[in-house]
Amino acid sequence: MSNDFRTCPDTGFKIHLPADKLIKWNAVTAIVFLLIGGIFGLLVALTRWPAVHILPPDLFYLALTAHGLDVLLVWVIFFEIALLYFTSAVLLNARLVGPKLGWLAYVLMLGGALMTNVAVLRGDSSVMFTSYVPMQAAPDFYLGIILFAVGALIGCGLFFATIIVAKKERTYEGSIPLVTFGALTAAIIAVFTILAGAAILVPTLFWSMGLIAHIDTLMYKVVWWAMGHSSQQINVAAHIAVWYAIAAILFGAKPLSEKVSRFAFLLYILFLQLASAHHLLVEPGLSSEYKIFNTSYALYLAVLASMIHGLTVPGAVEAAQRKKGFNKGLFEWLRKAPWGNPVFSGFAMSVVFFGFLGGISGVMMGTEQLNIIIHNTIYVPGHFHATVVTGTTLAFMALSYWLVPTLWQKELFLPGIAKWQPYLFGIGMALVSTFMMGAGTLGVPRRHWDISFADAAMGFDFPAAAYLMMGLNGISAIVAALGAMIFIINMVGTLLLGKDKVPAAAAPEEPVAPAAPPASAATSYGSAGTMEVPGTFVLALIFLVSFILYYFVNWKYLASVWGLS
Amino acid sequence: MAIFPPKERIWWNTPVEKTEVMWVTIALIWALVMFFMMPYWHLTGDQNLSNEAYKISADAYAEKTEKMAALYKVREEGDTGIPVVAPPAGSDVYMLGRLWEWWPVLELEAGKTYRLHLSSLDWQHGFSLLPENINIQVHPDYEMVVTVTPKNPGEYGIVCNEFCGAGHHTMVGKIYVK
C-alpha cells in the first residue's frame, strides 16, 4: 500500500497517487468546461449588448442554455468533485476509497455532460438550464443531466467512505479539519440535491419519451428548485471551505473558533437546503406561509450562517496577520496582505463580492414581496453572477493558483500575468453583476433576445439607461472573459508545459503552507479563542449598514408601485 | 489551521471570543427583523400577491377571457386588430398569455380596483408590467387572481419575461390607465 503514496514536499501531506490522478483529471475537465461555458457566456453578453447583438435569436437561446449548463453545472461540480477528493484523501493523509469507482464517476459525468451538450447544440433542446415544462427538450438532454448527477453522487459516496476509512485507519487524530467539515457540508447538501433532481428529471425524461402524459408545471418547479437552488448551496458550502483553506495556506490562519465556524456549517445543512421557494414567490397556487418560511430558510438561519463565515474568515486572517506583527491601527493587517498574489487577491475579492453583491441582493430578492419587483428581470442573473462567479468561481480560481503548482510540483506557467488575472476577472464580473442588477431594476427581462422589440407587434420603450447598462454589461463581460482566458491558459500551461518545481527553489514570494508533518504533529497555532479582530468587526459593520440600507430602500421602492392584494 | 484537525481535541468547549459573540447576536437580530418584515407587510403594506388561484383548463380560461372581451370591447388596435377592453371598475378582468401575445389590451382607471385574472394557454409566461416593474409568473392550468389598483394614468407595457420559445422576445402586451 505504501507504494501508492508520495509525500508532498511543500506541505508534508501524504498523497494517495490514485487520488492525485483523479483530482487532476476532474480539475482539468472542470477548467475545459469553464472554457466552453465561458465562450457561450461571452456570446450571450455580446448579444444582449444592443449595439452589438451578435447572435440571431435561435442561436442566442441555444447559447444561453449551453452557458447555464456548462458553467453552473459542469464546471463547478467537476471542480467540487476534485475538491471532495482533495479534502478527504489529501487533507486526511488517507487513501481514496474505490479509485475505480472514482473513474466510473468521472466517465459518467463526462459522458452525461457531453450528451446534454450535444442535445443542446443540435438545436432541439434550447429550453434553458431550468427546462420548465411544458416546454420539452429531447430525451438525451435530460438523460445526460441524470448520468452526470449519478456520477457526482458516486463521487460524494467515495468522499464519505474515504472519511470513514481514514478514521478507522487512524490517518488523522481528533476531529476532521474544518475545511473537510465544510466539504462534508457541501457533500451532504449534494446528496439531497441529486435526489431531488432525480425525483423530477427522471419523470421528465419519461415524459419527453412519451411514457408519461402530463407533468404539472408548478410541481415541476417546486421539485426542480429543490435541486436547482440547493445545487448553488453546494457551491456556497464548498467555496467557504475553500476560503478557510486559503486563509490557512497563506497565513497559517486558525479559525477564530472551531465551534462557531462548524456551527455555521451545521446551520447550512439544516436550513440552506430548504430553499426552493426563492424561485416561486410570484407563482400561483402556493401559500404565503409556505413562501415566507421557505424563502427565509426558517427565520434566515442560513443567512445568519453566511454572516458568521463573513466575519470568521477575514477574522482568521486578521488574527494571523496581527500575530505576525501587523498590528498598527485597524487595517495594517489588510494593507500588508499579499495583494500581488493571485491566491490572496482572488480570495479577498471572492469574500467581498460574494457578501456585498451576491449576499445582499440575494436576501433582498428572496423576500416574498420584494420579489415582485425583480422576478425574472435581469437582476436575477446579476445576483447569481455575483454569487456563483465572483463568489464560487473566483474562489476556485484562487485556490487553483496554489493547488495546481503545489500538488503537481510545477512552476506556474505565466506567473507575471497571474498577478493581474483575479483583478481582471473579479472586477469584470463584479461589474457584469452590477450592471445586470441595475438594468433589472429598470425591468429589463432576463433570457430575452431583443429589448427593442423590433419584431414585435406592440413594443415597449426602455429608458436609455437600460440600453447603456446592457452595453456596459457587454464591455465588462469582455474584460471578465479575458481574465477567464488568462486563467485557463495559465492552468493548462502549468500542467502541460510548466517546469518541474525544485522544492528548494520554490519562489520566495509564493506562499506555501508551512511544512508540517502529517496531521498529528500539526500544533503550530496561536492562543485559541482570545484574539481581537477589531478591523474585521468594523468591516462587518460596514457590511451590515449597507445591507440594512439596501434592504429598506427596496421596500420603499416596492411601496411606490401599484397596489396589489 | 483549518486544513488540519483542530489542535484542541475538545474544541467544542473552548471559549468564543467576544467579537464573534457580538456579531452572531447582531446578525441573529437582523435575521429576525428581516423575517418579520414579510408578515408585517402582509398586515400593513399595499403590495402583497394574493393566494387566490384555481386549477382551470386552457379552453375554459380562453372562453372566460373572450366573453369579457366581447362584452366590454371599446375598439381594436394595430395591424393585428387586437381588442382593447375597458371593463368596469371592481370587476373581474381577464388576461391570457399564449405564444406569443398577451390578450387582450386592457383599459383601466387609475385609483380603481380590479380583480385581475392571469393564466396561460400553452407554456409558462412571465407577466412583467413596465415601467412599474411588477412581475408575476403565469402558468398554464392555473388561474391566478390578483387585486390590482393602478396608480398613475399612462400606457404600460407587458413584456414576457419567462422564456417561451423562438418568439419569446416578440411577446408584448399593453394596459392603458386612464
HADDOCK unambig.tbl for C-alpha pairs under 7 A between the chains (distance, minus, plus):
assign (segid A and resid 58 and name CA) (segid B and resid 166 and name CA) 6.37 0.50 0.50
assign (segid A and resid 91 and name CA) (segid B and resid 3 and name CA) 6.53 0.50 0.50
assign (segid A and resid 134 and name CA) (segid B and resid 123 and name CA) 5.75 0.50 0.50
assign (segid A and resid 135 and name CA) (segid B and resid 123 and name CA) 6.44 0.50 0.50
assign (segid A and resid 173 and name CA) (segid B and resid 5 and name CA) 6.94 0.50 0.50
assign (segid A and resid 174 and name CA) (segid B and resid 5 and name CA) 6.34 0.50 0.50
assign (segid A and resid 174 and name CA) (segid B and resid 9 and name CA) 5.63 0.50 0.50
assign (segid A and resid 175 and name CA) (segid B and resid 5 and name CA) 5.53 0.50 0.50
assign (segid A and resid 175 and name CA) (segid B and resid 6 and name CA) 6.55 0.50 0.50
assign (segid A and resid 176 and name CA) (segid B and resid 5 and name CA) 5.08 0.50 0.50
assign (segid A and resid 177 and name CA) (segid B and resid 2 and name CA) 5.68 0.50 0.50
assign (segid A and resid 177 and name CA) (segid B and resid 3 and name CA) 5.32 0.50 0.50
assign (segid A and resid 177 and name CA) (segid B and resid 4 and name CA) 4.74 0.50 0.50
assign (segid A and resid 177 and name CA) (segid B and resid 5 and name CA) 4.01 0.50 0.50
assign (segid A and resid 177 and name CA) (segid B and resid 6 and name CA) 6.25 0.50 0.50
assign (segid A and resid 178 and name CA) (segid B and resid 2 and name CA) 4.95 0.50 0.50
assign (segid A and resid 178 and name CA) (segid B and resid 3 and name CA) 6.48 0.50 0.50
assign (segid A and resid 179 and name CA) (segid B and resid 2 and name CA) 5.64 0.50 0.50
assign (segid A and resid 179 and name CA) (segid B and resid 3 and name CA) 5.60 0.50 0.50
assign (segid A and resid 217 and name CA) (segid B and resid 139 and name CA) 6.90 0.50 0.50
assign (segid A and resid 244 and name CA) (segid B and resid 2 and name CA) 6.06 0.50 0.50
assign (segid A and resid 245 and name CA) (segid B and resid 2 and name CA) 6.06 0.50 0.50
assign (segid A and resid 245 and name CA) (segid B and resid 3 and name CA) 5.85 0.50 0.50
assign (segid A and resid 248 and name CA) (segid B and resid 1 and name CA) 5.39 0.50 0.50
assign (segid A and resid 248 and name CA) (segid B and resid 2 and name CA) 5.74 0.50 0.50
assign (segid A and resid 248 and name CA) (segid B and resid 3 and name CA) 6.53 0.50 0.50
assign (segid A and resid 252 and name CA) (segid B and resid 1 and name CA) 6.06 0.50 0.50
assign (segid A and resid 253 and name CA) (segid B and resid 1 and name CA) 5.65 0.50 0.50
assign (segid A and resid 254 and name CA) (segid B and resid 1 and name CA) 4.15 0.50 0.50
assign (segid A and resid 254 and name CA) (segid B and resid 2 and name CA) 5.83 0.50 0.50
assign (segid A and resid 255 and name CA) (segid B and resid 1 and name CA) 6.72 0.50 0.50
assign (segid A and resid 255 and name CA) (segid B and resid 2 and name CA) 6.26 0.50 0.50
assign (segid A and resid 257 and name CA) (segid B and resid 16 and name CA) 6.16 0.50 0.50
assign (segid A and resid 258 and name CA) (segid B and resid 11 and name CA) 6.41 0.50 0.50
assign (segid A and resid 259 and name CA) (segid B and resid 11 and name CA) 6.53 0.50 0.50
assign (segid A and resid 259 and name CA) (segid B and resid 12 and name CA) 5.25 0.50 0.50
assign (segid A and resid 282 and name CA) (segid B and resid 136 and name CA) 5.16 0.50 0.50
assign (segid A and resid 282 and name CA) (segid B and resid 137 and name CA) 5.71 0.50 0.50
assign (segid A and resid 283 and name CA) (segid B and resid 136 and name CA) 6.74 0.50 0.50
assign (segid A and resid 283 and name CA) (segid B and resid 137 and name CA) 5.18 0.50 0.50
assign (segid A and resid 284 and name CA) (segid B and resid 53 and name CA) 5.71 0.50 0.50
assign (segid A and resid 284 and name CA) (segid B and resid 142 and name CA) 6.79 0.50 0.50
assign (segid A and resid 284 and name CA) (segid B and resid 144 and name CA) 5.37 0.50 0.50
assign (segid A and resid 285 and name CA) (segid B and resid 51 and name CA) 6.55 0.50 0.50
assign (segid A and resid 285 and name CA) (segid B and resid 53 and name CA) 5.28 0.50 0.50
assign (segid A and resid 286 and name CA) (segid B and resid 51 and name CA) 6.69 0.50 0.50
assign (segid A and resid 287 and name CA) (segid B and resid 51 and name CA) 5.58 0.50 0.50
assign (segid A and resid 288 and name CA) (segid B and resid 51 and name CA) 6.74 0.50 0.50
assign (segid A and resid 292 and name CA) (segid B and resid 38 and name CA) 6.91 0.50 0.50
assign (segid A and resid 296 and name CA) (segid B and resid 35 and name CA) 6.61 0.50 0.50
assign (segid A and resid 299 and name CA) (segid B and resid 31 and name CA) 6.46 0.50 0.50
assign (segid A and resid 299 and name CA) (segid B and resid 32 and name CA) 6.06 0.50 0.50
assign (segid A and resid 299 and name CA) (segid B and resid 35 and name CA) 5.50 0.50 0.50
assign (segid A and resid 300 and name CA) (segid B and resid 31 and name CA) 5.30 0.50 0.50
assign (segid A and resid 300 and name CA) (segid B and resid 35 and name CA) 6.70 0.50 0.50
assign (segid A and resid 304 and name CA) (segid B and resid 27 and name CA) 5.86 0.50 0.50
assign (segid A and resid 304 and name CA) (segid B and resid 28 and name CA) 6.09 0.50 0.50
assign (segid A and resid 304 and name CA) (segid B and resid 31 and name CA) 6.55 0.50 0.50
assign (segid A and resid 307 and name CA) (segid B and resid 27 and name CA) 6.72 0.50 0.50
assign (segid A and resid 308 and name CA) (segid B and resid 24 and name CA) 6.38 0.50 0.50
assign (segid A and resid 368 and name CA) (segid B and resid 38 and name CA) 6.55 0.50 0.50
assign (segid A and resid 369 and name CA) (segid B and resid 47 and name CA) 6.93 0.50 0.50
assign (segid A and resid 369 and name CA) (segid B and resid 48 and name CA) 6.00 0.50 0.50
assign (segid A and resid 372 and name CA) (segid B and resid 134 and name CA) 5.56 0.50 0.50
assign (segid A and resid 372 and name CA) (segid B and resid 135 and name CA) 5.20 0.50 0.50
assign (segid A and resid 372 and name CA) (segid B and resid 136 and name CA) 6.80 0.50 0.50
assign (segid A and resid 373 and name CA) (segid B and resid 133 and name CA) 5.31 0.50 0.50
assign (segid A and resid 373 and name CA) (segid B and resid 134 and name CA) 5.10 0.50 0.50
assign (segid A and resid 373 and name CA) (segid B and resid 135 and name CA) 6.06 0.50 0.50
assign (segid A and resid 374 and name CA) (segid B and resid 135 and name CA) 6.85 0.50 0.50
assign (segid A and resid 375 and name CA) (segid B and resid 135 and name CA) 5.69 0.50 0.50
assign (segid A and resid 376 and name CA) (segid B and resid 161 and name CA) 5.82 0.50 0.50
assign (segid A and resid 376 and name CA) (segid B and resid 162 and name CA) 6.70 0.50 0.50
assign (segid A and resid 377 and name CA) (segid B and resid 161 and name CA) 6.81 0.50 0.50
assign (segid A and resid 443 and name CA) (segid B and resid 130 and name CA) 6.55 0.50 0.50
assign (segid A and resid 443 and name CA) (segid B and resid 131 and name CA) 6.72 0.50 0.50
assign (segid A and resid 443 and name CA) (segid B and resid 133 and name CA) 5.26 0.50 0.50
assign (segid A and resid 445 and name CA) (segid B and resid 161 and name CA) 5.13 0.50 0.50
assign (segid A and resid 446 and name CA) (segid B and resid 161 and name CA) 6.40 0.50 0.50
assign (segid A and resid 447 and name CA) (segid B and resid 163 and name CA) 6.13 0.50 0.50
assign (segid A and resid 448 and name CA) (segid B and resid 169 and name CA) 5.73 0.50 0.50
assign (segid A and resid 449 and name CA) (segid B and resid 169 and name CA) 5.80 0.50 0.50
assign (segid A and resid 450 and name CA) (segid B and resid 169 and name CA) 5.85 0.50 0.50
assign (segid A and resid 453 and name CA) (segid B and resid 169 and name CA) 6.58 0.50 0.50
assign (segid A and resid 453 and name CA) (segid B and resid 170 and name CA) 5.96 0.50 0.50
assign (segid A and resid 455 and name CA) (segid B and resid 170 and name CA) 5.95 0.50 0.50
assign (segid A and resid 456 and name CA) (segid B and resid 170 and name CA) 4.21 0.50 0.50
assign (segid A and resid 456 and name CA) (segid B and resid 171 and name CA) 6.68 0.50 0.50
assign (segid A and resid 456 and name CA) (segid B and resid 172 and name CA) 6.94 0.50 0.50
assign (segid A and resid 458 and name CA) (segid B and resid 172 and name CA) 5.77 0.50 0.50
assign (segid A and resid 458 and name CA) (segid B and resid 173 and name CA) 6.50 0.50 0.50
assign (segid A and resid 459 and name CA) (segid B and resid 172 and name CA) 6.15 0.50 0.50
assign (segid A and resid 460 and name CA) (segid B and resid 157 and name CA) 5.49 0.50 0.50
assign (segid A and resid 519 and name CA) (segid B and resid 4 and name CA) 6.00 0.50 0.50
assign (segid A and resid 519 and name CA) (segid B and resid 5 and name CA) 6.76 0.50 0.50
assign (segid A and resid 522 and name CA) (segid B and resid 4 and name CA) 6.79 0.50 0.50
assign (segid A and resid 523 and name CA) (segid B and resid 7 and name CA) 6.02 0.50 0.50
assign (segid A and resid 525 and name CA) (segid B and resid 1 and name CA) 6.90 0.50 0.50
assign (segid A and resid 529 and name CA) (segid B and resid 14 and name CA) 6.88 0.50 0.50
assign (segid A and resid 529 and name CA) (segid B and resid 15 and name CA) 5.82 0.50 0.50
assign (segid A and resid 529 and name CA) (segid B and resid 16 and name CA) 5.44 0.50 0.50
assign (segid A and resid 529 and name CA) (segid B and resid 17 and name CA) 5.23 0.50 0.50
assign (segid A and resid 530 and name CA) (segid B and resid 17 and name CA) 5.30 0.50 0.50
assign (segid A and resid 531 and name CA) (segid B and resid 17 and name CA) 6.84 0.50 0.50
assign (segid A and resid 537 and name CA) (segid B and resid 19 and name CA) 6.92 0.50 0.50
assign (segid A and resid 559 and name CA) (segid B and resid 46 and name CA) 6.89 0.50 0.50
assign (segid A and resid 559 and name CA) (segid B and resid 47 and name CA) 6.77 0.50 0.50
assign (segid A and resid 561 and name CA) (segid B and resid 132 and name CA) 5.99 0.50 0.50
assign (segid A and resid 562 and name CA) (segid B and resid 148 and name CA) 6.73 0.50 0.50
assign (segid A and resid 562 and name CA) (segid B and resid 149 and name CA) 5.63 0.50 0.50
assign (segid A and resid 562 and name CA) (segid B and resid 150 and name CA) 5.13 0.50 0.50
assign (segid A and resid 562 and name CA) (segid B and resid 151 and name CA) 5.46 0.50 0.50
assign (segid A and resid 563 and name CA) (segid B and resid 46 and name CA) 5.19 0.50 0.50
assign (segid A and resid 563 and name CA) (segid B and resid 47 and name CA) 5.23 0.50 0.50
assign (segid A and resid 563 and name CA) (segid B and resid 148 and name CA) 5.60 0.50 0.50
assign (segid A and resid 563 and name CA) (segid B and resid 149 and name CA) 4.84 0.50 0.50
assign (segid A and resid 563 and name CA) (segid B and resid 150 and name CA) 6.79 0.50 0.50
assign (segid A and resid 564 and name CA) (segid B and resid 46 and name CA) 6.13 0.50 0.50
assign (segid A and resid 564 and name CA) (segid B and resid 47 and name CA) 4.54 0.50 0.50
assign (segid A and resid 564 and name CA) (segid B and resid 48 and name CA) 5.40 0.50 0.50
assign (segid A and resid 564 and name CA) (segid B and resid 49 and name CA) 6.00 0.50 0.50
assign (segid A and resid 564 and name CA) (segid B and resid 146 and name CA) 6.57 0.50 0.50
assign (segid A and resid 564 and name CA) (segid B and resid 147 and name CA) 5.43 0.50 0.50
assign (segid A and resid 564 and name CA) (segid B and resid 148 and name CA) 4.72 0.50 0.50
assign (segid A and resid 564 and name CA) (segid B and resid 149 and name CA) 6.53 0.50 0.50
assign (segid A and resid 565 and name CA) (segid B and resid 46 and name CA) 6.87 0.50 0.50
assign (segid A and resid 565 and name CA) (segid B and resid 47 and name CA) 6.12 0.50 0.50
assign (segid A and resid 565 and name CA) (segid B and resid 48 and name CA) 4.88 0.50 0.50
assign (segid A and resid 565 and name CA) (segid B and resid 49 and name CA) 5.24 0.50 0.50
assign (segid A and resid 565 and name CA) (segid B and resid 50 and name CA) 5.24 0.50 0.50
assign (segid A and resid 565 and name CA) (segid B and resid 146 and name CA) 6.13 0.50 0.50
assign (segid A and resid 565 and name CA) (segid B and resid 147 and name CA) 5.03 0.50 0.50
assign (segid A and resid 565 and name CA) (segid B and resid 148 and name CA) 6.73 0.50 0.50
